[in-house]
Amino acid sequence: MEQREQMFNLRCAIEDKVCGLIIDGSSCINVASKTLINKLQIYTKGRPTLYCLQLLGLGNKVTTLR
């Protein structure tokens, strides 16, 4: 299946506000735009330290991302 066949572009309502939403079925990252955060007045706070992520790839090779 091609990547464009795994993406959905739709509009939804969140707290009575209409939002554009893109769902990428092949992605493993969740992202919200600053515009969405500001319009919905969602509280955010910074992290004192960054997360360390490890990915398990082909052949059981572990890659560390910082």
Backbone as numpy.savetxt, mean C-alpha at the origin, in Angstrom:
# Nx Ny Nz CAx CAy CAz Cx Cy Cz
-1.13 -14.28 -16.25 -1.98 -13.10 -16.25 -1.08 -11.85 -16.25
-1.38 -10.91 -17.12 -0.61 -9.67 -17.18 -0.94 -8.77 -16.00
0.04 -7.89 -15.65 -0.16 -7.02 -14.49 -1.39 -6.14 -14.65
-1.64 -5.62 -15.84 -2.79 -4.73 -16.02 -4.11 -5.45 -15.78
-4.11 -6.79 -15.87 -5.32 -7.55 -15.61 -5.54 -7.77 -14.12
-4.53 -7.48 -13.30 -4.63 -7.67 -11.86 -4.89 -6.36 -11.13
-5.04 -5.26 -11.85 -5.27 -3.95 -11.23 -6.72 -3.53 -11.41
-7.27 -2.95 -10.35 -8.64 -2.44 -10.38 -8.61 -0.98 -9.97
-9.27 -0.13 -10.73 -9.37 1.29 -10.42 -10.84 1.57 -10.16
-11.17 2.00 -8.95 -12.56 2.24 -8.62 -12.71 3.44 -7.69
-13.92 3.82 -7.49 -14.24 4.92 -6.57 -15.03 4.33 -5.41
-14.75 4.83 -4.22 -15.45 4.31 -3.04 -15.77 5.47 -2.12
-16.64 5.23 -1.16 -17.00 6.24 -0.17 -16.41 5.83 1.18
-15.67 6.74 1.79 -15.12 6.54 3.12 -15.55 7.73 3.96
-16.31 7.47 4.99 -16.83 8.53 5.86 -17.51 9.64 5.03
-18.37 9.23 4.12 -19.13 10.14 3.25 -18.26 10.97 2.31
-17.03 10.56 2.07 -16.16 11.24 1.11 -15.83 10.25 0.01
-15.91 10.72 -1.25 -15.63 9.85 -2.39 -14.12 9.84 -2.63
-13.56 8.64 -2.75 -12.12 8.47 -2.93 -11.84 7.61 -4.14
-10.73 7.88 -4.80 -10.24 7.01 -5.86 -9.40 5.92 -5.22
-9.56 4.69 -5.67 -8.86 3.57 -5.07 -8.30 2.68 -6.17
-7.02 2.32 -6.05 -6.39 1.41 -6.99 -5.99 0.17 -6.20
-6.43 -0.99 -6.66 -6.06 -2.25 -6.04 -5.20 -3.01 -7.03
-3.99 -3.34 -6.62 -3.05 -4.09 -7.45 -2.88 -5.47 -6.83
-3.50 -6.46 -7.41 -3.47 -7.80 -6.87 -2.09 -8.43 -6.85
-1.14 -7.89 -7.63 0.19 -8.48 -7.66 1.15 -7.75 -6.73
0.68 -6.71 -6.04 1.55 -5.94 -5.15 1.50 -6.49 -3.73
2.59 -6.34 -3.01 2.61 -6.75 -1.61 2.89 -5.55 -0.72
2.57 -4.34 -1.22 2.79 -3.10 -0.48 1.45 -2.39 -0.35
1.13 -1.91 0.85 -0.07 -1.11 1.08 0.34 0.35 1.19
-0.32 1.21 0.43 0.05 2.62 0.37 -1.21 3.48 0.43
-1.13 4.59 1.15 -2.19 5.60 1.15 -1.54 6.94 0.85
-2.14 7.72 -0.02 -1.55 9.01 -0.40 -1.72 10.04 0.72
-0.86 11.04 0.71 -0.97 12.13 1.68 -2.29 12.87 1.51
-2.77 12.97 0.28 -4.05 13.62 0.02 -5.18 12.88 0.73
-5.19 11.55 0.62 -6.23 10.75 1.28 -6.14 10.92 2.80
-4.94 10.84 3.35 -4.75 10.99 4.80 -5.25 12.35 5.27
-4.92 13.40 4.52 -5.34 14.76 4.90 -6.85 14.94 4.79
-7.44 14.48 3.70 -8.88 14.67 3.51 -9.71 13.90 4.54
-9.24 12.73 4.94 -9.97 11.94 5.94 -9.56 12.29 7.36
-8.60 13.20 7.47 -8.10 13.67 8.77 -7.68 12.49 9.65
-6.88 11.62 9.06 -6.36 10.45 9.76 -5.11 10.85 10.53
-5.05 10.48 11.80 -3.90 10.80 12.63 -2.73 9.88 12.26
-1.56 10.46 12.06 -0.35 9.68 11.78 0.73 10.10 12.75
1.68 9.22 12.95 2.84 9.58 13.77 4.06 8.89 13.19
5.21 9.52 13.38 6.45 8.99 12.85 6.94 7.80 13.67
7.78 7.02 13.07 8.39 5.88 13.75 9.76 6.30 14.29
10.08 5.98 15.53 11.40 6.32 16.06 12.52 5.54 15.38
12.21 4.32 14.94 13.18 3.51 14.19 12.47 2.90 13.00
13.23 2.61 11.97 12.67 2.03 10.76 12.47 0.54 10.94
11.52 0.00 10.21 11.31 -1.44 10.20 12.40 -2.11 9.37
12.81 -3.27 9.76 13.71 -4.10 8.97 12.87 -5.20 8.34
12.87 -5.27 7.02 12.07 -6.27 6.31 12.97 -7.34 5.71
12.51 -8.56 5.75 13.22 -9.64 5.10 12.28 -10.29 4.11
12.78 -10.52 2.91 11.99 -11.13 1.84 12.54 -12.51 1.55
11.66 -13.47 1.42 12.06 -14.82 1.06 11.88 -14.98 -0.44
12.99 -15.16 -1.14 12.95 -15.24 -2.60 13.03 -16.67 -3.09
13.24 -16.81 -4.39 13.36 -18.13 -4.99 14.58 -18.85 -4.41
14.48 -20.13 -4.25 15.59 -20.90 -3.71 15.81 -20.65 -2.23
14.79 -20.12 -1.54 14.85 -19.83 -0.10 15.93 -18.82 0.28
16.31 -17.95 -0.64 17.29 -16.90 -0.38 16.60 -15.77 0.36
17.17 -15.34 1.50 16.59 -14.27 2.31 17.32 -12.97 1.98
16.56 -11.92 1.64 17.10 -10.60 1.37 16.61 -9.65 2.46
17.53 -8.89 3.06 17.16 -7.93 4.10 17.11 -6.53 3.51
16.01 -5.82 3.76 15.84 -4.44 3.31 15.84 -3.52 4.52
16.54 -2.45 4.43 16.57 -1.46 5.53 16.13 -0.13 5.03
